[in-house]
Amino acid sequence: MVSVAHSISDSDAAVFRADFDRLVASVVRVVLGKANQVELAVVCLLAGGHLLIEDVPGMAKTRLAKALAHSIQGRCRRIQFTADLLPSDVVGVNIFDQRTFQAEFRPGPIFTNILLGDEINRAPPKTQAALLEAMAECQVTVDGRTRKLDRPFLCICTQNPVEFQGTYGLPEAQLDRFTMRLALGYPDRSIETQIIRDNIQGKDPEDLDPVLDLERVRSMGALARSVWICDELLGYIAEIAAATRGDVGRRHGVELGVSPRGSLALALCAMVWAIGHGRRFATDEDVQAVARPVLAHRLVLADELDAPDGSGQLRQQAAEQVIDTLLRRIPVPRLPHLAREG
């Protein structure tokens, strides 16, 4: 292996971890009992990705989006996806101004920092596709003119895993653009008691004081890409992805495996996870920590094709079990001494 020097100092890593922890702690103040999911959402934000939350209604998905936005002094917009929603309702539209005889662009809600797309699977495919360019390239094109979106730009979309009446399943191309898929899950009794108390007392995400600003979030995202990740670890990531494809994948019930976009997402999230925990280098533990939320939703299982109307949560659990099995069976590479000792 060719030796690659660290480009991040110990002090930079320590400051990053402190800011990372402050951001997580701020969001957890109003999204109670979900520290791990909040931490993964912050990783997704700093990796420049997008988040799909598949859960039943009333699980604090909107609070999560608003809390993230207020904690970084960002803007948050919400779209309620419905069957009659048009692509122009998402990206914006050109309106002819009779006074100036010119077209005036009126931006849609996608021009924000954190976009909450509620129940995305209730919108028809054409409207769902309006998000594809924005998620992949952080830009939108309207009437032949391309407009850049502000960074950071995090798209948090939700879908109900148990309702099918009036819904449109997300195509694989769209699922692949989500960096992670999470489920918040029901809180335990003590946490739910506190949630009820906080809501009665009017504790809202809007009351949070910012702990970072947008420029700091952008610089943290750039710094995370300087985390040292050795060739052996990149090969490990590629081997995990390859194991989901072809004959190996089919032996585990996988019809469609992880794309190269998924491999890149896994590497980037592992790098953010590493420096978020104070390290200047990524290890196999960092890869394994984010593998399930990054990879599982990208798998299409044979059982899913046979029974497309099955529970979304059950499909996700089955895919996560496949990822867990592969992680146990794929040998962990022997990493360079520098990565082990820092």
HELIX and SHEET records of a PDB file:
HELIX    1   1 ASP A   10  VAL A   28  1                                  19    
HELIX    2   2 ALA A   35  LEU A   46  1                                  12    
HELIX    3   3 LYS A   61  SER A   71  1                                  11    
HELIX    4   4 PRO A   87  VAL A   91  1                                   5    
HELIX    5   5 ILE A  120  ARG A  122  5                                   3    
HELIX    6   6 PRO A  125  GLN A  128  1                                   4    
HELIX    7   7 ALA A  129  LEU A  131  5                                   3    
HELIX    8   8 LEU A  132  GLU A  137  1                                   6    
HELIX    9   9 GLU A  172  LEU A  175  1                                   4    
HELIX   10  10 ARG A  189  ILE A  200  1                                  12    
HELIX   11  11 PRO A  205  ASP A  207  5                                   3    
HELIX   12  12 LEU A  214  ALA A  224  1                                  11    
HELIX   13  13 ASP A  231  ALA A  243  1                                  13    
HELIX   14  14 GLY A  246  ARG A  251  1                                   6    
HELIX   15  15 PRO A  260  GLY A  276  1                                  17    
HELIX   16  16 ASP A  284  LEU A  295  1                                  12    
HELIX   17  17 ALA A  296  ARG A  298  5                                   3    
HELIX   18  18 ALA A  302  ASP A  306  1                                   5    
HELIX   19  19 GLY A  312  ARG A  329  1                                  18    
HELIX   20  20 HIS A  337  GLU A  341  1                                   5    
SHEET    1   A 5 CYS A  76  GLN A  80  0                                        
SHEET    2   A 5 ILE A 114  ASP A 118  1                                        
SHEET    3   A 5 LEU A 154  GLN A 159  1                                        
SHEET    4   A 5 LEU A  51  GLU A  54  1                                        
SHEET    5   A 5 MET A 180  LEU A 182  1                                        
SHEET    1   B 2 GLY A  92  ASP A  97  0                                        
SHEET    2   B 2 GLN A 102  PRO A 107 -1                                        
SHEET    1   C 2 GLN A 139  VAL A 142  0                                        
SHEET    2   C 2 ARG A 145  LYS A 148 -1                                        
SHEET    1   D 2 VAL A 254  LEU A 256  0                                        
SHEET    2   D 2 VAL A 300  LEU A 301 -1                                        
END                                                                             
